[in-house]
Amino acid sequence: YVYLVYAWGGYIFVLNMIAGHAGCLCATGHFTVNLQKSYSLFYVIGTAGAITLPIVKWKPLRDMEHLAAMIAFFGLHYFGILELFRLG
């Protein structure tokens, strides 16, 4: 993701495809804690890396194009909390 930000402007397409895939997995009942961990690492490290590019700056946290990825991030954490209470 960070490489795509630096090399190609279409990184938002890839970001939203991965977010959409994670969302579809949750919607079809295939949520796992490993999905939450892997997407969270992808989103946090990728967003932090994207912010370091001077042209992009704070766009990953402000623009509507990145909203699907942010919704998927918080949605996976919501499902993670539900799973924690269900198992606990």
Phi and psi in radians as a Rosetta constraint file:
Dihedral C 1 N 2 CA 2 C 2 CIRCULARHARMONIC -1.121 0.35
Dihedral N 2 CA 2 C 2 N 3 CIRCULARHARMONIC -0.716 0.35
Dihedral C 2 N 3 CA 3 C 3 CIRCULARHARMONIC -1.080 0.35
Dihedral N 3 CA 3 C 3 N 4 CIRCULARHARMONIC -0.716 0.35
Dihedral C 3 N 4 CA 4 C 4 CIRCULARHARMONIC -1.116 0.35
Dihedral N 4 CA 4 C 4 N 5 CIRCULARHARMONIC -0.614 0.35
Dihedral C 4 N 5 CA 5 C 5 CIRCULARHARMONIC -1.107 0.35
Dihedral N 5 CA 5 C 5 N 6 CIRCULARHARMONIC -0.765 0.35
Dihedral C 5 N 6 CA 6 C 6 CIRCULARHARMONIC -1.309 0.35
Dihedral N 6 CA 6 C 6 N 7 CIRCULARHARMONIC -0.542 0.35
Dihedral C 6 N 7 CA 7 C 7 CIRCULARHARMONIC -1.743 0.35
Dihedral N 7 CA 7 C 7 N 8 CIRCULARHARMONIC -0.473 0.35
Dihedral C 7 N 8 CA 8 C 8 CIRCULARHARMONIC -2.625 0.35
Dihedral N 8 CA 8 C 8 N 9 CIRCULARHARMONIC 2.395 0.35
Dihedral C 8 N 9 CA 9 C 9 CIRCULARHARMONIC -1.330 0.35
Dihedral N 9 CA 9 C 9 N 10 CIRCULARHARMONIC -0.171 0.35
Dihedral C 9 N 10 CA 10 C 10 CIRCULARHARMONIC -1.530 0.35
Dihedral N 10 CA 10 C 10 N 11 CIRCULARHARMONIC 0.390 0.35
Dihedral C 10 N 11 CA 11 C 11 CIRCULARHARMONIC -1.104 0.35
Dihedral N 11 CA 11 C 11 N 12 CIRCULARHARMONIC -0.431 0.35
Dihedral C 11 N 12 CA 12 C 12 CIRCULARHARMONIC -1.142 0.35
Dihedral N 12 CA 12 C 12 N 13 CIRCULARHARMONIC -0.616 0.35
Dihedral C 12 N 13 CA 13 C 13 CIRCULARHARMONIC -1.065 0.35
Dihedral N 13 CA 13 C 13 N 14 CIRCULARHARMONIC -0.840 0.35
Dihedral C 13 N 14 CA 14 C 14 CIRCULARHARMONIC -1.127 0.35
Dihedral N 14 CA 14 C 14 N 15 CIRCULARHARMONIC -0.746 0.35
Dihedral C 14 N 15 CA 15 C 15 CIRCULARHARMONIC -1.040 0.35
Dihedral N 15 CA 15 C 15 N 16 CIRCULARHARMONIC -0.786 0.35
Dihedral C 15 N 16 CA 16 C 16 CIRCULARHARMONIC -1.261 0.35
Dihedral N 16 CA 16 C 16 N 17 CIRCULARHARMONIC -0.522 0.35
Dihedral C 16 N 17 CA 17 C 17 CIRCULARHARMONIC -1.160 0.35
Dihedral N 17 CA 17 C 17 N 18 CIRCULARHARMONIC -0.730 0.35
Dihedral C 17 N 18 CA 18 C 18 CIRCULARHARMONIC -1.183 0.35
Dihedral N 18 CA 18 C 18 N 19 CIRCULARHARMONIC -0.709 0.35
Dihedral C 18 N 19 CA 19 C 19 CIRCULARHARMONIC -1.115 0.35
Dihedral N 19 CA 19 C 19 N 20 CIRCULARHARMONIC -0.721 0.35
Dihedral C 19 N 20 CA 20 C 20 CIRCULARHARMONIC -1.111 0.35
Dihedral N 20 CA 20 C 20 N 21 CIRCULARHARMONIC -0.670 0.35
Dihedral C 20 N 21 CA 21 C 21 CIRCULARHARMONIC -1.131 0.35
Dihedral N 21 CA 21 C 21 N 22 CIRCULARHARMONIC -0.777 0.35
Dihedral C 21 N 22 CA 22 C 22 CIRCULARHARMONIC -1.109 0.35
Dihedral N 22 CA 22 C 22 N 23 CIRCULARHARMONIC -0.688 0.35
Dihedral C 22 N 23 CA 23 C 23 CIRCULARHARMONIC -1.142 0.35
Dihedral N 23 CA 23 C 23 N 24 CIRCULARHARMONIC -0.692 0.35
Dihedral C 23 N 24 CA 24 C 24 CIRCULARHARMONIC -1.153 0.35
Dihedral N 24 CA 24 C 24 N 25 CIRCULARHARMONIC -0.641 0.35
Dihedral C 24 N 25 CA 25 C 25 CIRCULARHARMONIC -1.082 0.35
Dihedral N 25 CA 25 C 25 N 26 CIRCULARHARMONIC -0.725 0.35
Dihedral C 25 N 26 CA 26 C 26 CIRCULARHARMONIC -1.186 0.35
Dihedral N 26 CA 26 C 26 N 27 CIRCULARHARMONIC -0.715 0.35
Dihedral C 26 N 27 CA 27 C 27 CIRCULARHARMONIC -1.159 0.35
Dihedral N 27 CA 27 C 27 N 28 CIRCULARHARMONIC -0.506 0.35
Dihedral C 27 N 28 CA 28 C 28 CIRCULARHARMONIC -1.623 0.35
Dihedral N 28 CA 28 C 28 N 29 CIRCULARHARMONIC 0.100 0.35
Dihedral C 28 N 29 CA 29 C 29 CIRCULARHARMONIC 1.480 0.35
Dihedral N 29 CA 29 C 29 N 30 CIRCULARHARMONIC 0.354 0.35
Dihedral C 29 N 30 CA 30 C 30 CIRCULARHARMONIC -1.853 0.35
Dihedral N 30 CA 30 C 30 N 31 CIRCULARHARMONIC 0.540 0.35
Dihedral C 30 N 31 CA 31 C 31 CIRCULARHARMONIC -1.237 0.35
Dihedral N 31 CA 31 C 31 N 32 CIRCULARHARMONIC 2.353 0.35
Dihedral C 31 N 32 CA 32 C 32 CIRCULARHARMONIC -2.348 0.35
Dihedral N 32 CA 32 C 32 N 33 CIRCULARHARMONIC 2.803 0.35
Dihedral C 32 N 33 CA 33 C 33 CIRCULARHARMONIC -1.153 0.35
Dihedral N 33 CA 33 C 33 N 34 CIRCULARHARMONIC -0.562 0.35
Dihedral C 33 N 34 CA 34 C 34 CIRCULARHARMONIC -1.143 0.35
Dihedral N 34 CA 34 C 34 N 35 CIRCULARHARMONIC -0.601 0.35
Dihedral C 34 N 35 CA 35 C 35 CIRCULARHARMONIC -1.107 0.35
Dihedral N 35 CA 35 C 35 N 36 CIRCULARHARMONIC -0.756 0.35
Dihedral C 35 N 36 CA 36 C 36 CIRCULARHARMONIC -1.087 0.35
Dihedral N 36 CA 36 C 36 N 37 CIRCULARHARMONIC -0.790 0.35
Dihedral C 36 N 37 CA 37 C 37 CIRCULARHARMONIC -1.111 0.35
Dihedral N 37 CA 37 C 37 N 38 CIRCULARHARMONIC -0.811 0.35
Dihedral C 37 N 38 CA 38 C 38 CIRCULARHARMONIC -1.204 0.35
Dihedral N 38 CA 38 C 38 N 39 CIRCULARHARMONIC -0.744 0.35
Dihedral C 38 N 39 CA 39 C 39 CIRCULARHARMONIC -1.190 0.35
Dihedral N 39 CA 39 C 39 N 40 CIRCULARHARMONIC -0.640 0.35
Dihedral C 39 N 40 CA 40 C 40 CIRCULARHARMONIC -1.100 0.35
Dihedral N 40 CA 40 C 40 N 41 CIRCULARHARMONIC -0.771 0.35
Dihedral C 40 N 41 CA 41 C 41 CIRCULARHARMONIC -1.094 0.35
Dihedral N 41 CA 41 C 41 N 42 CIRCULARHARMONIC -0.765 0.35
Dihedral C 41 N 42 CA 42 C 42 CIRCULARHARMONIC -1.036 0.35
Dihedral N 42 CA 42 C 42 N 43 CIRCULARHARMONIC -0.824 0.35
Dihedral C 42 N 43 CA 43 C 43 CIRCULARHARMONIC -1.212 0.35
Dihedral N 43 CA 43 C 43 N 44 CIRCULARHARMONIC -0.811 0.35
Dihedral C 43 N 44 CA 44 C 44 CIRCULARHARMONIC -1.190 0.35
Dihedral N 44 CA 44 C 44 N 45 CIRCULARHARMONIC -0.854 0.35
Dihedral C 44 N 45 CA 45 C 45 CIRCULARHARMONIC -1.168 0.35
Dihedral N 45 CA 45 C 45 N 46 CIRCULARHARMONIC -0.724 0.35
Dihedral C 45 N 46 CA 46 C 46 CIRCULARHARMONIC -1.139 0.35
Dihedral N 46 CA 46 C 46 N 47 CIRCULARHARMONIC -0.748 0.35
Dihedral C 46 N 47 CA 47 C 47 CIRCULARHARMONIC -1.187 0.35
Dihedral N 47 CA 47 C 47 N 48 CIRCULARHARMONIC -0.713 0.35
Dihedral C 47 N 48 CA 48 C 48 CIRCULARHARMONIC -1.101 0.35
Dihedral N 48 CA 48 C 48 N 49 CIRCULARHARMONIC -0.689 0.35
Dihedral C 48 N 49 CA 49 C 49 CIRCULARHARMONIC -1.201 0.35
Dihedral N 49 CA 49 C 49 N 50 CIRCULARHARMONIC -0.641 0.35
Dihedral C 49 N 50 CA 50 C 50 CIRCULARHARMONIC -1.187 0.35
Dihedral N 50 CA 50 C 50 N 51 CIRCULARHARMONIC -0.617 0.35
Dihedral C 50 N 51 CA 51 C 51 CIRCULARHARMONIC -1.135 0.35
Dihedral N 51 CA 51 C 51 N 52 CIRCULARHARMONIC -0.453 0.35
Dihedral C 51 N 52 CA 52 C 52 CIRCULARHARMONIC -1.263 0.35
Dihedral N 52 CA 52 C 52 N 53 CIRCULARHARMONIC -0.315 0.35
Dihedral C 52 N 53 CA 53 C 53 CIRCULARHARMONIC -1.345 0.35
Dihedral N 53 CA 53 C 53 N 54 CIRCULARHARMONIC 2.169 0.35
Dihedral C 53 N 54 CA 54 C 54 CIRCULARHARMONIC -1.033 0.35
Dihedral N 54 CA 54 C 54 N 55 CIRCULARHARMONIC -0.559 0.35
Dihedral C 54 N 55 CA 55 C 55 CIRCULARHARMONIC -1.263 0.35
Dihedral N 55 CA 55 C 55 N 56 CIRCULARHARMONIC -0.628 0.35
Dihedral C 55 N 56 CA 56 C 56 CIRCULARHARMONIC -1.407 0.35
Dihedral N 56 CA 56 C 56 N 57 CIRCULARHARMONIC -0.790 0.35
Dihedral C 56 N 57 CA 57 C 57 CIRCULARHARMONIC 0.824 0.35
Dihedral N 57 CA 57 C 57 N 58 CIRCULARHARMONIC -2.056 0.35
Dihedral C 57 N 58 CA 58 C 58 CIRCULARHARMONIC -1.661 0.35
Dihedral N 58 CA 58 C 58 N 59 CIRCULARHARMONIC 0.221 0.35
Dihedral C 58 N 59 CA 59 C 59 CIRCULARHARMONIC -1.016 0.35
Dihedral N 59 CA 59 C 59 N 60 CIRCULARHARMONIC -0.644 0.35
Dihedral C 59 N 60 CA 60 C 60 CIRCULARHARMONIC -1.069 0.35
Dihedral N 60 CA 60 C 60 N 61 CIRCULARHARMONIC -0.342 0.35
Dihedral C 60 N 61 CA 61 C 61 CIRCULARHARMONIC -1.818 0.35
Dihedral N 61 CA 61 C 61 N 62 CIRCULARHARMONIC -0.140 0.35
Dihedral C 61 N 62 CA 62 C 62 CIRCULARHARMONIC -1.960 0.35
Dihedral N 62 CA 62 C 62 N 63 CIRCULARHARMONIC -0.670 0.35
Dihedral C 62 N 63 CA 63 C 63 CIRCULARHARMONIC -1.395 0.35
Dihedral N 63 CA 63 C 63 N 64 CIRCULARHARMONIC 2.644 0.35
Dihedral C 63 N 64 CA 64 C 64 CIRCULARHARMONIC -1.210 0.35
Dihedral N 64 CA 64 C 64 N 65 CIRCULARHARMONIC -0.420 0.35
Dihedral C 64 N 65 CA 65 C 65 CIRCULARHARMONIC -1.140 0.35
Dihedral N 65 CA 65 C 65 N 66 CIRCULARHARMONIC -0.452 0.35
Dihedral C 65 N 66 CA 66 C 66 CIRCULARHARMONIC -1.667 0.35
Dihedral N 66 CA 66 C 66 N 67 CIRCULARHARMONIC 0.042 0.35
Dihedral C 66 N 67 CA 67 C 67 CIRCULARHARMONIC -1.137 0.35
Dihedral N 67 CA 67 C 67 N 68 CIRCULARHARMONIC -0.650 0.35
Dihedral C 67 N 68 CA 68 C 68 CIRCULARHARMONIC -1.084 0.35
Dihedral N 68 CA 68 C 68 N 69 CIRCULARHARMONIC -0.698 0.35
Dihedral C 68 N 69 CA 69 C 69 CIRCULARHARMONIC -1.165 0.35
Dihedral N 69 CA 69 C 69 N 70 CIRCULARHARMONIC -0.667 0.35
Dihedral C 69 N 70 CA 70 C 70 CIRCULARHARMONIC -1.220 0.35
Dihedral N 70 CA 70 C 70 N 71 CIRCULARHARMONIC -0.693 0.35
Dihedral C 70 N 71 CA 71 C 71 CIRCULARHARMONIC -1.107 0.35
Dihedral N 71 CA 71 C 71 N 72 CIRCULARHARMONIC -0.729 0.35
Dihedral C 71 N 72 CA 72 C 72 CIRCULARHARMONIC -1.093 0.35
Dihedral N 72 CA 72 C 72 N 73 CIRCULARHARMONIC -0.699 0.35
Dihedral C 72 N 73 CA 73 C 73 CIRCULARHARMONIC -1.058 0.35
Dihedral N 73 CA 73 C 73 N 74 CIRCULARHARMONIC -0.897 0.35
Dihedral C 73 N 74 CA 74 C 74 CIRCULARHARMONIC -1.252 0.35
Dihedral N 74 CA 74 C 74 N 75 CIRCULARHARMONIC -0.575 0.35
Dihedral C 74 N 75 CA 75 C 75 CIRCULARHARMONIC -1.128 0.35
Dihedral N 75 CA 75 C 75 N 76 CIRCULARHARMONIC -0.713 0.35
Dihedral C 75 N 76 CA 76 C 76 CIRCULARHARMONIC -1.133 0.35
Dihedral N 76 CA 76 C 76 N 77 CIRCULARHARMONIC -0.623 0.35
Dihedral C 76 N 77 CA 77 C 77 CIRCULARHARMONIC -1.218 0.35
Dihedral N 77 CA 77 C 77 N 78 CIRCULARHARMONIC -0.603 0.35
Dihedral C 77 N 78 CA 78 C 78 CIRCULARHARMONIC -1.090 0.35
Dihedral N 78 CA 78 C 78 N 79 CIRCULARHARMONIC -0.821 0.35
Dihedral C 78 N 79 CA 79 C 79 CIRCULARHARMONIC -1.109 0.35
Dihedral N 79 CA 79 C 79 N 80 CIRCULARHARMONIC -0.611 0.35
Dihedral C 79 N 80 CA 80 C 80 CIRCULARHARMONIC -1.113 0.35
Dihedral N 80 CA 80 C 80 N 81 CIRCULARHARMONIC -0.710 0.35
Dihedral C 80 N 81 CA 81 C 81 CIRCULARHARMONIC -1.171 0.35
Dihedral N 81 CA 81 C 81 N 82 CIRCULARHARMONIC -0.722 0.35
Dihedral C 81 N 82 CA 82 C 82 CIRCULARHARMONIC -1.072 0.35
Dihedral N 82 CA 82 C 82 N 83 CIRCULARHARMONIC -0.730 0.35
Dihedral C 82 N 83 CA 83 C 83 CIRCULARHARMONIC -1.134 0.35
Dihedral N 83 CA 83 C 83 N 84 CIRCULARHARMONIC -0.653 0.35
Dihedral C 83 N 84 CA 84 C 84 CIRCULARHARMONIC -1.114 0.35
Dihedral N 84 CA 84 C 84 N 85 CIRCULARHARMONIC -0.747 0.35
Dihedral C 84 N 85 CA 85 C 85 CIRCULARHARMONIC -1.249 0.35
Dihedral N 85 CA 85 C 85 N 86 CIRCULARHARMONIC -0.556 0.35
Dihedral C 85 N 86 CA 86 C 86 CIRCULARHARMONIC -1.201 0.35
Dihedral N 86 CA 86 C 86 N 87 CIRCULARHARMONIC -0.672 0.35
Dihedral C 86 N 87 CA 87 C 87 CIRCULARHARMONIC -1.424 0.35
Dihedral N 87 CA 87 C 87 N 88 CIRCULARHARMONIC -0.465 0.35
